[in-house]
Amino acid sequence: MNRYTPDPASTPATEIGPVDWNKIRSDFPILERQVHSKPLIYFDNANTTQKPVQVIAAVDEFYRRYNANVSRAVHILGTEATNAYENARMALARFLNVRADELVLCSGTTFAINLIAYSWALPRLRTGDTILVSRMEHHANIVPWQLIAQRTGATIRVAEILPDGSLDQDALYAAMTEDVKLLALTHVSNVLGTVNPVRAICKEARRRGIITVIDGSQAIPHRSVDIAAIDCDFYAMTGHKLYGPTGTGILWARREHWQAMPPFIGGGEMIKEVSFDGTVFNDPPYKFEAGTPNIAGFVGLHAAVDYLQPIGMDNITTRETELLEHATEELNKISGLRIFGTAPGKASVIAFLLEDAHAHDLAILLDLEGVAIRSGQHCAHPLLQFFGVGTTCRASLAFYNTHEEIERFIAAIHKVRRLLG
Ligand code: PMP
């Protein structure tokens, strides 16, 4: 039996003020585009989100006015670029409620999870140890653990889900046996939209001495996330799903972890002193940031966070829930359409299949109607295997989407269905 408990670390708590969503939408120039002579309806937000002018302008200004490398040059451009990069770190730390010196800036969730795998797990795990993952993980939170299991002799155990796509928490807790050293769990599923009660789960794991790795890629864009309140060991996020540039992301861990971990990648900037007799590493977080970072990207991600904060993450959750409910209600009226993932309190991601239509055919024909959705396996083969399907379509909604777009999306599905006979 599932014991779904809303997660206080990711549920709206504050008063909802009025937001002019039409005005907000006009901040996203790409949404003005026509594709195949139809107005673009962008429903592929779980893949990547579109960028507001504020983010585009911040990146543009960086390259026009103060492009330089960070932490190296004493000239004014070098100082400005370094300040901008460190200001981004501080803004992200405030946004996620963590300490800036515990926040490693990196290229995204995939890099972040590999960093934990090679720097925390590889030196520690051995034969007889178990890595616990859930059925609903993205490949980025499965494959690095398989690679580490192969190298250490550890085994992978899978925590199963229930037919509605929620995590089977009883099974998860039963699977947390003494040999489990690490739990790798997504905060929100990129296919089902399921929001896992990570705070309660991390508490249970901590009681049993299990290290927790939370993949926040699909949580941070949709709800207010307080990493300190979740009290996990590692939290990873990718910036391009949070209205920021590609090639940006964060990995948070407590200082004790960073200090106890060897560097993942070696090179410039992560050192204090280098000689052929040995190297003294820099302090965290810099010890984990070798080489030139994506400075312009983090300037853009800082602008994204500054853009989202006045809108309010709680307002965003409310708006997206309204859109999700509308789309789900309309999709449920279409006979032969099956939705995967109906867990209570889910995020605005809808995986679906239409009887007798291949997911790719449907997506290609919807594209001709101007509707961008994703079709395929969504980097979650094991999850699709659970549902006994090879592919699905996925419509994922952001706050800038509209009820009118949902109506047009539904009309487009009806039209495509007629075409498919
Ligand atoms: N985890 C989840 C849940 C995701 O949705 C994604 C992106 N689809 C990733 C990890 C990987 O993110 P990235 O490709 O930005 O590293």
Residues whose N, C-alpha, C, O or C-beta is under 5 A from the ligand:
A	BS01	PMP	A46 G108 T109 T110 F111 H138 A140 T186 V188 N190 D215 S217 Q218 T238
